[in-house]
Amino acid sequence: MICGFDYGTSNCAIGVANNDTIQLASVDGDKSFMPSALYALGRELITEQVGLALPAGVQREAFVESRRGQLGLARRVRDDLGLAPASPGEDPVMFVGQQAFEHYFADPEEGYFVKSPKSYLGASGLRPEFMQFFEDIVTAMMQTVKHRAEHSLQQTLTHTVIGRPVNFQGSLSTDSGAEQSNRQAISILTTAAKRAGFQEVEFQYEPIAAGLSFERGLTEEKTVLVVDIGGGTSDCAMVRMGPQRRANTDRSADFLSHTGERIGGNDLDIALAAKQLMPLFGLTADLKSGKPMPTKTFLDAVSTNDVGALQRFNSLETQLYLEQLQRDCLQPELIGRLIKLQQYKQNQQLVRGAENAKIHLSEQASVSVPLEFVEAALSAEISQQQLQDAIDRPLERITELMAEAVANADTRPDLVFVTGGSARSPIIREAVARTLGDIPLLDGDHFGSVVSGLTEWAQRIYR
C-alpha cells in the first residue's frame, strides 16, 4: 500500500488515499499525530529494539554485525536493570510518542529521552558512532509509527514519500556545507525507512507537499507563496498552482523558488525559555565580583535541539562549573535551581513548558508556566508582549526567508498559504502580513497539510 509519511520535528503522521480523500492512520492511540519523542530505559536498548524489529535475513544479519558493540552494551544494561534477556513480546523497554513524555516526566533523571530527533539530522562534526545512534533513533520511531499505522489500517505499507525541509541544517541551498548536511540527513532517513520495512522510498520538499494539499481547493490558476513554519525548520516555496496543473506528475516548471533554514517552532520555544524562564535560574543575577553573569551555560540548558549544547550542559565539567558559579553568585539559590535542572535532566521539561505557553498565548493574553517540578510553588507569568519580545530575532529571520523566496521567483504571489503548527500564533501571522503587505493570507490544516500533500504525491508517482 502507498502512503505519505510526515516524519516531523514536532509530530509524525502517515496518510493513505481512500477513494478521493486522504485518510490519516491512528499512530498514537486513537490520534493521527504522534509527538516526535522517544524514551528508553537505556540508550543502548534503542539499538537492541531496532534489531529485534527487523525480520530475519540478510538485513538483520548486517545490522547485528554493524552494531555488535552497542548490542553487547545493551545486554549489560539489561543485567544492571535486572531485565530478562531481550525477546519479542517482552515488557516494553522503549516508548515513543505521548508515552515517551509520560515516562520522562515521571522520572527524568533515569533512562534516555530525546525530543525532536529530526532536529539533529544533518548536524556536522558528529563521530560515526553518533551517526549510527541517530540512525537507530529514527529507525526505532519509523518502525513503531509504521507498525501502528498498519495495525490501524489493516494494510501493509510498502511505498512511501517522506517529507523533507529545504535544508536540514544549513541556510543556503547553494552552500556546500548545507548540501553535505542534506545528503547526510537523507541517507539516515532512507536507511531508517528501509529498515522499517518500506520497499520504495522517495522524498518531497515539505512546503511543496503543503502546497499540493492546498492546491486541491483552488478553482483558478494562482501563484502561491507557501510558508511552512514547522517545529525544526521554516520553509518557503513559490509555486504556480491550479486545476490545469494539478494532475501533472512533473511539476518542476511550476516551482519558481524555495528557501529554508533550520529555524522553527523549537527555536521560538528555546528563545522564550531563555528570555522568560532562565532568569529564575540565575541568568540575570549579579555576581559578587560585579561582572555580568556569563550566559553560555544558561543557553546550553535550553538549547534542546543542539546536540553539542546538550552534551556540554550534561557534562561533569558543567556540574563543577555550576557549583563554583553558585558560590560566586549573590543569589546562590537561583543557581541551585539550575544545578537541580542539570542533575535531574529537567531541561527538556522546562522547554516543554515554554512551548505550552507559546501555544496558549495564541488565544490568551497571558499564561502561567508551572515549574513545581523544580521547586514547590515556582511558576512564571508570560504575556503576549513578552512572547513577542522573546522571539523577535528568530521571527525576523523567518520573515526574511519569505522575502527571499519572493525575490528569487522575481514575481509577486497572488496568495500566501501559511501552514505548520507555529503558524497559528497571531504574532507570527502579523509578522507575515507586515512582510508581504496586502496579499491575501490563507490557512490550511496547520498539522495535516504536509502529510496530505505527501500522500497525494505518493499516489501520483507510484501509480
Rosetta blueprint (number, residue, H / E / L):
1 M L
2 I E
3 C E
4 G E
5 F E
6 D E
7 Y E
8 G L
9 T L
10 S L
11 N E
12 C E
13 A E
14 I E
15 G E
16 V E
17 A E
18 N E
19 N L
20 D L
21 T E
22 I E
23 Q E
24 L E
25 A L
26 S L
27 V L
28 D E
29 G L
30 D L
31 K E
32 S L
33 F L
34 M E
35 P E
36 S L
37 A E
38 L E
39 Y E
40 A E
41 L L
42 G L
43 R L
44 E H
45 L H
46 I H
47 T H
48 E H
49 Q H
50 V H
51 G H
52 L H
53 A H
54 L L
55 P L
56 A L
57 G L
58 V H
59 Q H
60 R H
61 E H
62 A H
63 F H
64 V H
65 E H
66 S H
67 R L
68 R H
69 G H
70 Q H
71 L H
72 G H
73 L H
74 A H
75 R H
76 R H
77 V H
78 R H
79 D H
80 D H
81 L H
82 G L
83 L L
84 A L
85 P L
86 A L
87 S L
88 P L
89 G L
90 E L
91 D L
92 P L
93 V L
94 M E
95 F E
96 V E
97 G L
98 Q H
99 Q H
100 A H
101 F H
102 E H
103 H H
104 Y H
105 F H
106 A H
107 D L
108 P L
109 E L
110 E L
111 G L
112 Y E
113 F E
114 V E
115 K E
116 S L
117 P H
118 K H
119 S H
120 Y H
121 L L
122 G L
123 A L
124 S L
125 G L
126 L L
127 R L
128 P H
129 E H
130 F H
131 M H
132 Q H
133 F H
134 F H
135 E H
136 D H
137 I H
138 V H
139 T H
140 A H
141 M H
142 M H
143 Q H
144 T H
145 V H
146 K H
147 H H
148 R H
149 A H
150 E H
151 H H
152 S H
153 L H
154 Q L
155 Q L
156 T L
157 L L
158 T L
159 H E
160 T E
161 V E
162 I E
163 G E
164 R E
165 P L
166 V L
167 N L
168 F L
169 Q L
170 G L
171 S L
172 L L
173 S L
174 T L
175 D L
176 S H
177 G H
178 A H
179 E H
180 Q H
181 S H
182 N H
183 R H
184 Q H
185 A H
186 I H
187 S H
188 I H
189 L H
190 T H
191 T H
192 A H
193 A H
194 K H
195 R H
196 A H
197 G L
198 F L
199 Q L
200 E E
201 V E
202 E E
203 F E
204 Q E
205 Y E
206 E H
207 P H
208 I H
209 A H
210 A H
211 G H
212 L H
213 S H
214 F H
215 E H
216 R L
217 G L
218 L L
219 T L
220 E L
221 E L
222 K E
223 T E
224 V E
225 L E
226 V E
227 V E
228 D E
229 I E
230 G L
231 G L
232 G L
233 T L
234 S E
235 D E
236 C E
237 A E
238 M E
239 V E
240 R E
241 M E
242 G L
243 P L
244 Q L
245 R L
246 R L
247 A L
248 N L
249 T L
250 D L
251 R L
252 S H
253 A H
254 D H
255 F E
256 L E
257 S E
258 H E
259 T E
260 G E
261 E E
262 R L
263 I L
264 G L
265 G H
266 N H
267 D H
268 L H
269 D H
270 I H
271 A H
272 L H
273 A H
274 A H
275 K H
276 Q H
277 L H
278 M H
279 P H
280 L H
281 F H
282 G L
283 L L
284 T L
285 A L
286 D L
287 L E
288 K L
289 S L
290 G L
291 K L
292 P L
293 M L
294 P L
295 T L
296 K H
297 T H
298 F H
299 L H
300 D H
301 A H
302 V H
303 S L
304 T L
305 N L
306 D L
307 V H
308 G H
309 A H
310 L H
311 Q H
312 R H
313 F H
314 N L
315 S L
316 L H
317 E H
318 T H
319 Q H
320 L H
321 Y H
322 L H
323 E H
324 Q H
325 L H
326 Q H
327 R H
328 D H
329 C E
330 L L
331 Q L
332 P H
333 E H
334 L H
335 I H
336 G H
337 R H
338 L H
339 I H
340 K H
341 L H
342 Q H
343 Q H
344 Y L
345 K L
346 Q L
347 N H
348 Q H
349 Q H
350 L H
351 V H
352 R H
353 G H
354 A H
355 E H
356 N H
357 A H
358 K H
359 I H
360 H H
361 L L
362 S L
363 E L
364 Q L
365 A L
366 S E
367 V E
368 S E
369 V E
370 P E
371 L L
372 E L
373 F L
374 V L
375 E L
376 A L
377 A L
378 L L
379 S E
380 A E
381 E E
382 I E
383 S E
384 Q H
385 Q H
386 Q H
387 L H
388 Q H
389 D H
390 A H
391 I L
392 D H
393 R H
394 P H
395 L H
396 E H
397 R H
398 I H
399 T H
400 E H
401 L H
402 M H
403 A H
404 E H
405 A H
406 V H
407 A H
408 N H
409 A H
410 D L
411 T L
412 R L
413 P L
414 D L
415 L E
416 V E
417 F E
418 V E
419 T E
420 G L
421 G H
422 S H
423 A H
424 R H
425 S L
426 P H
427 I H
428 I H
429 R H
430 E H
431 A H
432 V H
433 A H
434 R H
435 T H
436 L H
437 G L
438 D L
439 I L
440 P L
441 L E
442 L E
443 D E
444 G L
445 D L
446 H L
447 F L
448 G L
449 S H
450 V H
451 V H
452 S H
453 G H
454 L H
455 T H
456 E H
457 W H
458 A H
459 Q H
460 R H
461 I H
462 Y H
463 R L
